[in-house]
Amino acid sequence: MSLTSKFLNQWRKPTGRLGRILAAVLNASHSKGTKWGLQHVPVEKDSMILDVGCGGGGFVRELARVTITGKVYGIDYSEDCVVVARRTNRREIRMGRVEILHGSVSSLPFPDRMFDIVTAVNSHYY
């Protein structure tokens, strides 16, 4: 596999040290856009929210700031992104307000009608 192919695959499913760095970089680079988007979605303070393809967990953190008595779940199929997302949200996880899971959108481990809001930021093209 060429170096270019390896690099492009990191965008699809970040892995290893480079993948963890990429997840952290994406948190920073997507921050402005996700904050803008959050201004256009009515989120109640007790909302149950799922962020599919949560990457490094930056948007999960923003959602948790709004839904202070609810809970935010993030799921990603990159184990390394899950590591970064858990680190990004460690305080909220300890408080029981956030849960980050490793898994696939094709087989979500949640019951029907559990969530008030489901988001998928910058993951639809993967």
LODRENKOL-505663 format. One record per residue: chain; x, y, z of N, C-alpha, C in turn. Coordinates in pm, whole numbers, plus 50000, padded with zeros to 5 digits. Each point is the difference from the previous one (the first is absolute). Layout:
<recs>
chain/n_u/n_v/n_w/ca_u/ca_v/ca_w/c_u/c_v/c_w
A/X/Y/Z/X/Y/Z/X/Y/Z
...
</recs>
This chain:
<recs>
chain/n_u/n_v/n_w/ca_u/ca_v/ca_w/c_u/c_v/c_w
A/50085/49882/50000/49915/50118/50000/50090/50124/50000
A/49966/50094/49916/50080/50122/49988/49981/50089/50123
A/50093/50090/50019/49993/50095/50110/49874/50086/49989
A/49965/50039/49877/49879/50079/49978/49876/49923/50042
A/49992/49872/49964/49886/49917/50039/49991/49986/50151
A/50114/49980/50065/50001/49988/50147/49948/50129/50064
A/50043/50113/49947/49956/50128/50055/49850/50018/49980
A/49951/49970/49881/49857/50016/49972/49916/49906/50085
A/50049/49881/50028/49927/49906/50084/49986/50052/50143
A/50094/50084/50044/49989/50059/50133/49875/50087/50012
A/49959/50063/49894/49880/50084/50003/49875/49913/50013
A/50003/49882/49941/49884/49910/50004/49988/49932/50136
A/50111/49948/50049/50000/49931/50128/50135/50022/50068
A/50010/50108/50078/50127/50031/50064/50048/49885/50088
A/50129/49966/49986/50059/49892/50080/50140/50039/50045
A/50038/49941/50111/50134/50020/50052/50026/50141/50048
A/50127/50026/50021/50039/50133/50051/49956/50112/49907
A/50022/49981/49869/49958/50102/49903/49848/50021/50005
A/49926/49892/50016/49854/50011/50009/49955/50077/50122
A/50066/49978/50113/49965/50075/50122/50033/50147/49985
A/50112/50030/49935/50035/50140/49974/49898/50063/49907
A/49962/49927/49895/49900/50050/49905/49867/50028/50070
A/49958/49912/50089/49874/50020/50072/50005/50129/50083
A/50111/50024/50065/50014/50123/50079/50001/50123/49910
A/50068/49992/49886/50004/50111/49905/49859/50029/49947
A/49926/49895/49970/49863/50019/49949/49910/50064/50105
A/50019/49968/50126/49923/50068/50106/50019/50150/49989
A/50125/50042/49986/50030/50144/49993/49949/50061/49870
A/50022/49932/49889/49963/50060/49871/49849/50002/49976
A/49926/49911/50062/49854/49998/49982/49926/50080/50106
A/50070/50049/50099/49938/50068/50113/49909/50116/49960
A/50048/50087/49915/49922/50117/49961/49871/49959/49928
A/50010/49905/49910/49883/49954/49925/49898/49929/50087
A/50047/49918/50094/49906/49929/50085/49930/50096/50098
A/50073/50099/50048/49935/50100/50087/49894/50078/49923
A/50030/50034/49873/49902/50068/49916/49877/49910/49981
A/50022/49874/49967/49889/49908/49979/49914/49982/50124
A/50064/49997/50114/49928/49982/50126/49905/50116/50029
A/50031/50118/49947/49911/50114/50017/49869/49983/49923
A/49997/49907/49906/49883/49981/49913/49920/49874/50031
A/50035/49933/50109/49930/49878/50040/49947/50022/50141
A/49868/49987/50018/49947/50017/50135/50036/49880/50089
A/50083/50024/50098/50043/49895/50092/49949/50036/50139
A/49921/49912/50056/49948/50020/50136/50106/49957/50101
A/49992/50055/50119/50100/49968/50101/49993/49855/50046
A/49889/49930/49975/49988/49860/50041/49999/49904/49880
A/50050/50044/49887/50000/49919/49878/50091/49878/50012
A/49956/49893/49935/50083/49882/49980/50051/50009/49857
A/50132/50003/49981/50057/50028/49868/50102/49892/49964
A/50000/49963/49872/50100/49909/49945/50075/50072/49890
A/50134/49998/50007/50084/50052/49893/50067/49882/49931
A/49955/49970/49877/50052/49888/49923/50126/50044/49926
A/50105/49921/50012/50128/50039/49940/50060/50115/50079
A/50004/49985/50131/50038/50111/50088/50146/50041/49989
A/50082/49922/49931/50140/50039/49982/50069/50025/50133
A/50064/50114/50013/50073/50034/50121/49914/50052/50114
A/49868/50007/49980/49909/50034/50109/49979/50148/50026
A/50049/50086/49912/49983/50144/50021/49855/50044/49998
A/49921/49947/49906/49860/50040/49994/49921/49939/50116
A/50039/49880/50043/49938/49940/50119/50019/50094/50118
A/50119/50054/50015/50028/50094/50110/49909/50123/49991
A/49984/50055/49880/49913/50117/49982/49855/49965/50033
A/49954/49884/49956/49863/49957/50030/49980/49984/50150
A/50098/49945/50069/49990/49979/50145/49992/50133/50075
A/50057/50104/49945/49991/50131/50064/49858/50056/49994
A/49924/49958/49900/49864/50050/49982/49899/49913/50074
A/50014/49870/49990/49904/49909/50061/50049/49958/50139
A/49989/50093/50092/50062/49985/50132/49934/49896/50091
A/49875/49968/49978/49936/49895/50080/49968/49877/49917
A/50034/50002/49873/49980/49885/49912/50129/49921/49990
A/50015/49929/49888/50120/49919/49981/50034/49998/49851
A/50130/49999/49971/50048/49996/49863/50082/49873/49981
A/49967/49928/49896/50075/49880/49961/50073/50030/49871
A/50122/49951/49991/50075/50007/49876/50039/49860/49960
A/49998/49973/49869/50042/49870/49951/50087/50021/49877
A/50108/49922/49993/50089/50009/49885/50058/49862/49973
A/50027/49969/49874/50055/49870/49968/50151/49997/49999
A/50064/50111/50029/50145/50004/50017/50030/49991/50149
A/50067/49893/50039/50036/49984/50141/50088/50115/50049
A/50086/50050/49913/50088/50111/50040/49924/50130/50018
A/49897/50023/49918/49915/50118/50021/49925/49988/50132
A/49957/49879/50034/49931/49979/50128/50093/50038/50116
A/50127/49963/49990/50097/50036/50104/50008/50152/50014
A/50011/50070/49888/50009/50146/50004/49870/50061/50052
A/49886/49949/49953/49870/50053/50044/49980/49981/50150
A/50043/49887/50052/49989/49977/50145/50091/50096/50076
A/50118/50025/49947/50092/50095/50064/49941/50142/49995
A/49944/50037/49886/49940/50132/49982/49885/50022/50097
A/49927/49894/50032/49879/50011/50083/50015/49932/50136
A/50122/49981/50047/50021/49922/50122/49922/50055/50120
A/49992/50129/50014/49927/50059/50114/49851/49967/49992
A/49941/50018/49882/49858/49973/49981/49969/49851/50012
A/50096/49917/49960/49983/49855/50015/49996/49964/50149
A/50094/50055/50077/50002/49974/50145/49871/50044/50067
A/49941/50108/49948/49875/50053/50056/49877/49920/49953
A/50019/49907/49905/49889/49921/49949/49917/50072/49895
A/50052/50109/49945/49925/50081/49903/50035/49964/49856
A/50111/49928/49981/50046/49962/49866/50045/49855/50004
A/49972/49930/49891/50050/49864/49981/50050/49989/49856
A/50120/49949/49984/50061/49984/49868/50018/49850/49975
A/49948/49954/49887/50004/49858/49968/50071/49974/49868
A/50062/49885/49991/50056/49952/49873/49894/49914/49934
A/49966/50032/49875/49899/49922/49930/49972/50057/49863
A/49905/49939/49935/49966/50037/49863/49857/50052/49991
A/49981/50095/49911/49866/50054/49977/49907/49892/49944
A/50056/49898/49938/49917/49894/49942/49946/49904/50107
A/50048/50012/50122/49953/49913/50108/50008/50077/50132
A/49911/50095/50017/50002/50084/50121/49949/49922/50121
A/50068/50012/50113/49963/49925/50120/49900/50072/50090
A/49901/50065/49940/49905/50078/50077/49858/49957/49964
A/49908/50010/50096/49860/49969/49967/49938/50108/49912
A/49896/49962/49927/49927/50095/49917/49945/50114/50086
A/49995/50118/49941/49942/50119/50061/50070/50047/50128
A/50125/49964/50015/50075/50041/50120/50041/50146/49996
A/50023/50052/49878/50060/50132/49987/49902/50105/49951
A/50018/50121/50053/49924/50116/49953/50065/50059/49875
A/50134/49992/49994/50077/50057/49890/50111/49902/49962
A/50019/49981/49870/50113/49922/49950/50076/50089/49902
A/50131/50013/50021/50083/50082/49913/50105/49913/49931
A/50048/50049/49887/50110/49936/49927/50076/50113/49931
A/50095/50057/50070/50072/50116/49950/50125/49956/49925
A/50011/50043/49876/50117/49971/49918/50030/49852/49987
A/49898/49917/50001/50023/49856/49984/49917/49940/49885
A/49907/50074/49948/49910/49945/49898/50071/49958/49873
A/50111/50063/49967/50069/49968/49876/50093/49882/50013
A/50012/49942/50118/50081/49880/50018/49914/49877/49983
</recs>
